[in-house]
Each structure stands twice: as structure tokens, then as C-alpha cells.
């Protein structure tokens, strides 16, 4: 594995798994008052665009990482909308 692949894979893993604790905490507590709806809406849209970009250039690391991140960020956004 080239150093660039290792760095990219590490970055994708870290930024993707970073959402798990937040999503889990919101799921358990149903508390979203301190989360910005605008920030999560913009972030989720940005991740969706990264996913489309990854598909267009056929980059599996970008596709996989952003698919998972989109799912997690989308869950947080949905819980923010649902739980207020």
C-alpha cells in the first residue's frame, strides 16, 4: 500500500468513525438542542456531493467513506429534526 493510500484510508476511517459517538449519544438521550440544524444540513449536503464526486471518478475509498458518513450524518440530521 502506497503512503498516499494509507493516508487517505486513515483519514477516511477517522472522519467516518468520528460520527458514531455523536449519533449514538443522540440516539440514547434524544437530546439535540446543542446541535446546529443548519450546520448538519450543510454538512450532510456536502457529504452527499463528495459521494457523487467519488462515484463520478470511481474512487472506492471516497465512495465507501462518504456512504457511511452520509448515513451517520443523515441519522444525526434526522434525529435533530425529529427531537428538536
Backbone atoms as SQL, in Angstrom:
CREATE TABLE atoms (id INTEGER PRIMARY KEY, chain TEXT, resi INTEGER, resn TEXT, atom TEXT, x REAL, y REAL, z REAL);
INSERT INTO atoms VALUES
  (1, 'A', 1, 'UNK', 'N', 0.855, -1.177, 0.000),
  (2, 'A', 1, 'UNK', 'CA', 0.000, 0.000, 0.000),
  (3, 'A', 1, 'UNK', 'C', 0.896, 1.233, 0.000),
  (4, 'A', 2, 'UNK', 'N', 0.652, 2.122, -0.931),
  (5, 'A', 2, 'UNK', 'CA', 1.426, 3.362, -1.019),
  (6, 'A', 2, 'UNK', 'C', 1.078, 4.278, 0.141),
  (7, 'A', 3, 'UNK', 'N', 1.990, 5.150, 0.474),
  (8, 'A', 3, 'UNK', 'CA', 1.772, 6.085, 1.589),
  (9, 'A', 3, 'UNK', 'C', 0.532, 6.943, 1.351),
  (10, 'A', 4, 'UNK', 'N', 0.282, 7.332, 0.109),
  (11, 'A', 4, 'UNK', 'CA', -0.900, 8.146, -0.167),
  (12, 'A', 4, 'UNK', 'C', -2.183, 7.353, 0.081),
  (13, 'A', 5, 'UNK', 'N', -2.183, 6.078, -0.256),
  (14, 'A', 5, 'UNK', 'CA', -3.345, 5.229, 0.028),
  (15, 'A', 5, 'UNK', 'C', -3.533, 5.048, 1.525),
  (16, 'A', 6, 'UNK', 'N', -2.439, 4.885, 2.241),
  (17, 'A', 6, 'UNK', 'CA', -2.511, 4.711, 3.695),
  (18, 'A', 6, 'UNK', 'C', -3.053, 5.977, 4.347),
  (19, 'A', 7, 'UNK', 'N', -2.555, 7.128, 3.929),
  (20, 'A', 7, 'UNK', 'CA', -3.026, 8.396, 4.494),
  (21, 'A', 7, 'UNK', 'C', -4.504, 8.601, 4.172),
  (22, 'A', 8, 'UNK', 'N', -4.887, 8.370, 2.932),
  (23, 'A', 8, 'UNK', 'CA', -6.286, 8.530, 2.542),
  (24, 'A', 8, 'UNK', 'C', -7.207, 7.580, 3.282),
  (25, 'A', 9, 'UNK', 'N', -6.800, 6.334, 3.410),
  (26, 'A', 9, 'UNK', 'CA', -7.618, 5.353, 4.139),
  (27, 'A', 9, 'UNK', 'C', -7.726, 5.700, 5.615),
  (28, 'A', 10, 'UNK', 'N', -6.634, 6.141, 6.202),
  (29, 'A', 10, 'UNK', 'CA', -6.645, 6.541, 7.617),
  (30, 'A', 10, 'UNK', 'C', -7.550, 7.744, 7.830),
  (31, 'A', 11, 'UNK', 'N', -7.441, 8.740, 6.958),
  (32, 'A', 11, 'UNK', 'CA', -8.287, 9.930, 7.063),
  (33, 'A', 11, 'UNK', 'C', -9.763, 9.564, 6.920),
  (34, 'A', 12, 'UNK', 'N', -10.076, 8.728, 5.947),
  (35, 'A', 12, 'UNK', 'CA', -11.460, 8.308, 5.726),
  (36, 'A', 12, 'UNK', 'C', -12.002, 7.550, 6.938),
  (37, 'A', 13, 'UNK', 'N', -11.196, 6.670, 7.501),
  (38, 'A', 13, 'UNK', 'CA', -11.619, 5.898, 8.673),
  (39, 'A', 13, 'UNK', 'C', -11.878, 6.806, 9.866),
  (40, 'A', 14, 'UNK', 'N', -10.953, 7.715, 10.128),
  (41, 'A', 14, 'UNK', 'CA', -11.100, 8.608, 11.282),
  (42, 'A', 14, 'UNK', 'C', -12.286, 9.555, 11.137),
  (43, 'A', 15, 'UNK', 'N', -12.423, 10.189, 9.986),
  (44, 'A', 15, 'UNK', 'CA', -13.519, 11.141, 9.825),
  (45, 'A', 15, 'UNK', 'C', -14.881, 10.455, 9.779),
  (46, 'A', 16, 'UNK', 'N', -14.917, 9.240, 9.304),
  (47, 'A', 16, 'UNK', 'CA', -16.172, 8.492, 9.267),
  (48, 'A', 16, 'UNK', 'C', -16.564, 8.003, 10.652),
  (49, 'A', 17, 'UNK', 'N', -15.631, 7.395, 11.364),
  (50, 'A', 17, 'UNK', 'CA', -15.959, 6.863, 12.696),
  (51, 'A', 17, 'UNK', 'C', -16.175, 7.966, 13.726),
  (52, 'A', 18, 'UNK', 'N', -15.739, 9.170, 13.435),
  (53, 'A', 18, 'UNK', 'CA', -15.944, 10.281, 14.364),
  (54, 'A', 18, 'UNK', 'C', -17.426, 10.564, 14.605),
  (55, 'A', 19, 'UNK', 'N', -18.284, 10.200, 13.677),
  (56, 'A', 19, 'UNK', 'CA', -19.714, 10.451, 13.826),
  (57, 'A', 19, 'UNK', 'C', -20.426, 9.421, 14.690),
  (58, 'A', 20, 'UNK', 'N', -19.835, 8.284, 14.898),
  (59, 'A', 20, 'UNK', 'CA', -20.507, 7.218, 15.655),
  (60, 'A', 20, 'UNK', 'C', -20.835, 7.643, 17.085),
  (61, 'A', 21, 'UNK', 'N', -19.905, 8.214, 17.854),
  (62, 'A', 21, 'UNK', 'CA', -20.259, 8.609, 19.225),
  (63, 'A', 21, 'UNK', 'C', -21.384, 9.646, 19.281),
  (64, 'A', 22, 'UNK', 'N', -21.384, 10.614, 18.356),
  (65, 'A', 22, 'UNK', 'CA', -22.439, 11.632, 18.350),
  (66, 'A', 22, 'UNK', 'C', -23.791, 11.024, 18.030),
  (67, 'A', 23, 'UNK', 'N', -23.843, 10.197, 17.003),
  (68, 'A', 23, 'UNK', 'CA', -25.101, 9.552, 16.626),
  (69, 'A', 23, 'UNK', 'C', -25.611, 8.664, 17.762),
  (70, 'A', 24, 'UNK', 'N', -24.717, 7.919, 18.390),
  (71, 'A', 24, 'UNK', 'CA', -25.106, 7.040, 19.485),
  (72, 'A', 24, 'UNK', 'C', -25.623, 7.838, 20.679),
  (73, 'A', 25, 'UNK', 'N', -24.941, 8.933, 21.015),
  (74, 'A', 25, 'UNK', 'CA', -25.363, 9.757, 22.155),
  (75, 'A', 25, 'UNK', 'C', -26.751, 10.351, 21.914),
  (76, 'A', 26, 'UNK', 'N', -26.983, 10.844, 20.716),
  (77, 'A', 26, 'UNK', 'CA', -28.296, 11.415, 20.412),
  (78, 'A', 26, 'UNK', 'C', -29.366, 10.329, 20.438),
  (79, 'A', 27, 'UNK', 'N', -29.040, 9.174, 19.917),
  (80, 'A', 27, 'UNK', 'CA', -30.000, 8.072, 19.923),
  (81, 'A', 27, 'UNK', 'C', -30.397, 7.699, 21.349),
  (82, 'A', 28, 'UNK', 'N', -29.397, 7.667, 22.249),
  (83, 'A', 28, 'UNK', 'CA', -29.675, 7.297, 23.642),
  (84, 'A', 28, 'UNK', 'C', -30.414, 8.393, 24.399),
  (85, 'A', 29, 'UNK', 'N', -29.988, 9.653, 24.238),
  (86, 'A', 29, 'UNK', 'CA', -30.526, 10.741, 25.061),
  (87, 'A', 29, 'UNK', 'C', -31.701, 11.475, 24.437),
  (88, 'A', 30, 'UNK', 'N', -31.827, 11.399, 23.117),
  (89, 'A', 30, 'UNK', 'CA', -32.840, 12.154, 22.363),
  (90, 'A', 30, 'UNK', 'C', -32.649, 13.666, 22.543),
  (91, 'A', 31, 'UNK', 'N', -31.451, 14.085, 22.915),
  (92, 'A', 31, 'UNK', 'CA', -31.150, 15.499, 23.152),
  (93, 'A', 31, 'UNK', 'C', -30.345, 16.059, 21.976),
  (94, 'A', 32, 'UNK', 'N', -30.917, 17.048, 21.308),
  (95, 'A', 32, 'UNK', 'CA', -30.245, 17.645, 20.148),
  (96, 'A', 32, 'UNK', 'C', -30.200, 19.164, 20.220),
  (97, 'A', 33, 'UNK', 'N', -30.551, 19.736, 21.353),
  (98, 'A', 33, 'UNK', 'CA', -30.646, 21.197, 21.462),
  (99, 'A', 33, 'UNK', 'C', -29.335, 21.902, 21.128),
  (100, 'A', 34, 'UNK', 'N', -28.208, 21.305, 21.440),
  (101, 'A', 34, 'UNK', 'CA', -26.917, 21.951, 21.222),
  (102, 'A', 34, 'UNK', 'C', -26.330, 21.710, 19.838),
  (103, 'A', 35, 'UNK', 'N', -27.067, 21.044, 18.976),
  (104, 'A', 35, 'UNK', 'CA', -26.582, 20.736, 17.634),
  (105, 'A', 35, 'UNK', 'C', -27.215, 21.709, 16.650),
  (106, 'A', 36, 'UNK', 'N', -26.410, 22.280, 15.788),
  (107, 'A', 36, 'UNK', 'CA', -26.886, 23.236, 14.794),
  (108, 'A', 36, 'UNK', 'C', -27.544, 22.514, 13.620),
  (109, 'A', 37, 'UNK', 'N', -28.816, 22.815, 13.392),
  (110, 'A', 37, 'UNK', 'CA', -29.540, 22.227, 12.265),
  (111, 'A', 37, 'UNK', 'C', -28.924, 22.675, 10.941),
  (112, 'A', 38, 'UNK', 'N', -28.592, 23.948, 10.832),
  (113, 'A', 38, 'UNK', 'CA', -28.007, 24.462, 9.592),
  (114, 'A', 38, 'UNK', 'C', -26.665, 23.780, 9.308),
  (115, 'A', 39, 'UNK', 'N', -25.827, 23.638, 10.328),
  (116, 'A', 39, 'UNK', 'CA', -24.526, 23.006, 10.142),
  (117, 'A', 39, 'UNK', 'C', -24.684, 21.576, 9.657),
  (118, 'A', 40, 'UNK', 'N', -25.554, 20.808, 10.288),
  (119, 'A', 40, 'UNK', 'CA', -25.721, 19.412, 9.889),
  (120, 'A', 40, 'UNK', 'C', -26.375, 19.289, 8.523),
  (121, 'A', 41, 'UNK', 'N', -27.283, 20.202, 8.184),
  (122, 'A', 41, 'UNK', 'CA', -27.896, 20.170, 6.853),
  (123, 'A', 41, 'UNK', 'C', -26.841, 20.455, 5.785),
  (124, 'A', 42, 'UNK', 'N', -26.023, 21.478, 6.000),
  (125, 'A', 42, 'UNK', 'CA', -24.967, 21.805, 5.038),
  (126, 'A', 42, 'UNK', 'C', -23.920, 20.699, 4.962),
  (127, 'A', 43, 'UNK', 'N', -23.548, 20.158, 6.112),
  (128, 'A', 43, 'UNK', 'CA', -22.557, 19.091, 6.134),
  (129, 'A', 43, 'UNK', 'C', -23.058, 17.857, 5.399),
  (130, 'A', 44, 'UNK', 'N', -24.304, 17.480, 5.656),
  (131, 'A', 44, 'UNK', 'CA', -24.880, 16.306, 5.009),
  (132, 'A', 44, 'UNK', 'C', -24.954, 16.499, 3.496),
  (133, 'A', 45, 'UNK', 'N', -25.322, 17.696, 3.055),
  (134, 'A', 45, 'UNK', 'CA', -25.319, 18.001, 1.626),
  (135, 'A', 45, 'UNK', 'C', -23.906, 17.909, 1.058),
  (136, 'A', 46, 'UNK', 'N', -22.933, 18.430, 1.783),
  (137, 'A', 46, 'UNK', 'CA', -21.541, 18.350, 1.335),
  (138, 'A', 46, 'UNK', 'C', -21.059, 16.913, 1.207),
  (139, 'A', 47, 'UNK', 'N', -21.404, 16.087, 2.163),
  (140, 'A', 47, 'UNK', 'CA', -21.017, 14.673, 2.110),
  (141, 'A', 47, 'UNK', 'C', -21.695, 13.979, 0.923),
  (142, 'A', 48, 'UNK', 'N', -22.950, 14.324, 0.669),
  (143, 'A', 48, 'UNK', 'CA', -23.646, 13.745, -0.488),
  (144, 'A', 48, 'UNK', 'C', -22.933, 14.131, -1.785),
  (145, 'A', 49, 'UNK', 'N', -22.480, 15.372, -1.861),
  (146, 'A', 49, 'UNK', 'CA', -21.744, 15.801, -3.052),
  (147, 'A', 49, 'UNK', 'C', -20.396, 15.096, -3.169),
  (148, 'A', 50, 'UNK', 'N', -19.705, 14.882, -2.034),
  (149, 'A', 50, 'UNK', 'CA', -18.452, 14.108, -2.056),
  (150, 'A', 50, 'UNK', 'C', -18.720, 12.693, -2.549),
  (151, 'A', 51, 'UNK', 'N', -19.825, 12.113, -2.125),
  (152, 'A', 51, 'UNK', 'CA', -20.187, 10.770, -2.573),
  (153, 'A', 51, 'UNK', 'C', -20.414, 10.749, -4.086),
  (154, 'A', 52, 'UNK', 'N', -21.144, 11.724, -4.591),
  (155, 'A', 52, 'UNK', 'CA', -21.366, 11.809, -6.036),
  (156, 'A', 52, 'UNK', 'C', -20.036, 11.973, -6.763),
  (157, 'A', 53, 'UNK', 'N', -19.173, 12.808, -6.240),
  (158, 'A', 53, 'UNK', 'CA', -17.844, 13.004, -6.826),
  (159, 'A', 53, 'UNK', 'C', -17.079, 11.677, -6.862),
  (160, 'A', 54, 'UNK', 'N', -17.092, 10.958, -5.761),
  (161, 'A', 54, 'UNK', 'CA', -16.412, 9.667, -5.702),
  (162, 'A', 54, 'UNK', 'C', -16.951, 8.689, -6.715),
  (163, 'A', 55, 'UNK', 'N', -18.266, 8.699, -6.902),
  (164, 'A', 55, 'UNK', 'CA', -18.879, 7.820, -7.904),
  (165, 'A', 55, 'UNK', 'C', -18.433, 8.241, -9.306),
  (166, 'A', 56, 'UNK', 'N', -18.425, 9.531, -9.564),
  (167, 'A', 56, 'UNK', 'CA', -18.051, 10.024, -10.892),
  (168, 'A', 56, 'UNK', 'C', -16.606, 9.699, -11.261),
  (169, 'A', 57, 'UNK', 'N', -15.713, 9.709, -10.263),
  (170, 'A', 57, 'UNK', 'CA', -14.308, 9.393, -10.564),
  (171, 'A', 57, 'UNK', 'C', -13.967, 7.943, -10.235),
  (172, 'A', 58, 'UNK', 'N', -14.982, 7.177, -9.808),
  (173, 'A', 58, 'UNK', 'CA', -14.835, 5.752, -9.499),
  (174, 'A', 58, 'UNK', 'C', -13.757, 5.499, -8.447),
  (175, 'A', 59, 'UNK', 'N', -13.807, 6.275, -7.372),
  (176, 'A', 59, 'UNK', 'CA', -12.843, 6.119, -6.275),
  (177, 'A', 59, 'UNK', 'C', -13.521, 5.415, -5.107),
  (178, 'A', 60, 'UNK', 'N', -13.212, 4.115, -4.945),
  (179, 'A', 60, 'UNK', 'CA', -13.867, 3.330, -3.894),
  (180, 'A', 60, 'UNK', 'C', -13.611, 3.854, -2.491),
  (181, 'A', 61, 'UNK', 'N', -12.411, 4.330, -2.136),
  (182, 'A', 61, 'UNK', 'CA', -12.238, 4.880, -0.791),
  (183, 'A', 61, 'UNK', 'C', -13.168, 6.073, -0.527),
  (184, 'A', 62, 'UNK', 'N', -13.333, 6.939, -1.517),
  (185, 'A', 62, 'UNK', 'CA', -14.232, 8.095, -1.362),
  (186, 'A', 62, 'UNK', 'C', -15.680, 7.627, -1.298),
  (187, 'A', 63, 'UNK', 'N', -16.035, 6.671, -2.131),
  (188, 'A', 63, 'UNK', 'CA', -17.409, 6.163, -2.159),
  (189, 'A', 63, 'UNK', 'C', -17.768, 5.494, -0.835),
  (190, 'A', 64, 'UNK', 'N', -16.920, 4.620, -0.353),
  (191, 'A', 64, 'UNK', 'CA', -17.211, 3.883, 0.883),
  (192, 'A', 64, 'UNK', 'C', -17.263, 4.827, 2.078),
  (193, 'A', 65, 'UNK', 'N', -16.235, 5.659, 2.232),
  (194, 'A', 65, 'UNK', 'CA', -16.185, 6.562, 3.378),
  (195, 'A', 65, 'UNK', 'C', -17.367, 7.512, 3.389),
  (196, 'A', 66, 'UNK', 'N', -17.695, 8.088, 2.245),
  (197, 'A', 66, 'UNK', 'CA', -18.780, 9.056, 2.215),
  (198, 'A', 66, 'UNK', 'C', -20.151, 8.410, 2.269),
  (199, 'A', 67, 'UNK', 'N', -20.277, 7.170, 1.836),
  (200, 'A', 67, 'UNK', 'CA', -21.549, 6.454, 2.006),
  (201, 'A', 67, 'UNK', 'C', -21.839, 6.254, 3.489),
  (202, 'A', 68, 'UNK', 'N', -20.842, 5.812, 4.229),
  (203, 'A', 68, 'UNK', 'CA', -21.019, 5.587, 5.664),
  (204, 'A', 68, 'UNK', 'C', -21.229, 6.908, 6.392),
  (205, 'A', 69, 'UNK', 'N', -20.416, 7.926, 6.044),
  (206, 'A', 69, 'UNK', 'CA', -20.560, 9.230, 6.682),
  (207, 'A', 69, 'UNK', 'C', -21.921, 9.840, 6.376),
  (208, 'A', 70, 'UNK', 'N', -22.396, 9.687, 5.148),
  (209, 'A', 70, 'UNK', 'CA', -23.720, 10.203, 4.792),
  (210, 'A', 70, 'UNK', 'C', -24.801, 9.526, 5.617),
  (211, 'A', 71, 'UNK', 'N', -24.689, 8.240, 5.806),
  (212, 'A', 71, 'UNK', 'CA', -25.651, 7.520, 6.633),
  (213, 'A', 71, 'UNK', 'C', -25.646, 8.055, 8.064),
  (214, 'A', 72, 'UNK', 'N', -24.455, 8.187, 8.654),
  (215, 'A', 72, 'UNK', 'CA', -24.361, 8.655, 10.038),
  (216, 'A', 72, 'UNK', 'C', -24.787, 10.111, 10.183),
  (217, 'A', 73, 'UNK', 'N', -24.305, 10.983, 9.299),
  (218, 'A', 73, 'UNK', 'CA', -24.682, 12.397, 9.367),
  (219, 'A', 73, 'UNK', 'C', -26.175, 12.563, 9.090),
  (220, 'A', 74, 'UNK', 'N', -26.690, 11.759, 8.166),
  (221, 'A', 74, 'UNK', 'CA', -28.121, 11.793, 7.887),
  (222, 'A', 74, 'UNK', 'C', -28.949, 11.359, 9.079),
  (223, 'A', 75, 'UNK', 'N', -28.445, 10.375, 9.813),
  (224, 'A', 75, 'UNK', 'CA', -29.132, 9.948, 11.035),
  (225, 'A', 75, 'UNK', 'C', -29.157, 11.074, 12.064),
  (226, 'A', 76, 'UNK', 'N', -28.022, 11.723, 12.253),
  (227, 'A', 76, 'UNK', 'CA', -27.962, 12.841, 13.204),
  (228, 'A', 76, 'UNK', 'C', -28.912, 13.957, 12.753),
  (229, 'A', 77, 'UNK', 'N', -28.898, 14.279, 11.486),
  (230, 'A', 77, 'UNK', 'CA', -29.785, 15.327, 10.959),
  (231, 'A', 77, 'UNK', 'C', -31.252, 14.943, 11.164),
  (232, 'A', 78, 'UNK', 'N', -31.598, 13.710, 10.864),
  (233, 'A', 78, 'UNK', 'CA', -32.978, 13.254, 11.047),
  (234, 'A', 78, 'UNK', 'C', -33.396, 13.314, 12.519),
  (235, 'A', 79, 'UNK', 'N', -32.484, 12.916, 13.414),
  (236, 'A', 79, 'UNK', 'CA', -32.803, 12.976, 14.845),
  (237, 'A', 79, 'UNK', 'C', -32.922, 14.415, 15.314),
  (238, 'A', 80, 'UNK', 'N', -32.100, 15.319, 14.762),
  (239, 'A', 80, 'UNK', 'CA', -32.210, 16.736, 15.104),
  (240, 'A', 80, 'UNK', 'C', -33.571, 17.256, 14.705),
  (241, 'A', 81, 'UNK', 'N', -34.016, 16.903, 13.506),
  (242, 'A', 81, 'UNK', 'CA', -35.333, 17.344, 13.045),
  (243, 'A', 81, 'UNK', 'C', -36.444, 16.713, 13.895),
  (244, 'A', 82, 'UNK', 'N', -36.312, 15.437, 14.200),
  (245, 'A', 82, 'UNK', 'CA', -37.355, 14.735, 14.958),
  (246, 'A', 82, 'UNK', 'C', -37.414, 15.163, 16.427),
  (247, 'A', 83, 'UNK', 'N', -36.263, 15.245, 17.069),
  (248, 'A', 83, 'UNK', 'CA', -36.227, 15.514, 18.506),
  (249, 'A', 83, 'UNK', 'C', -36.073, 16.989, 18.840),
  (250, 'A', 84, 'UNK', 'N', -35.815, 17.803, 17.817),
  (251, 'A', 84, 'UNK', 'CA', -35.748, 19.252, 18.001),
  (252, 'A', 84, 'UNK', 'C', -34.520, 19.721, 18.652);
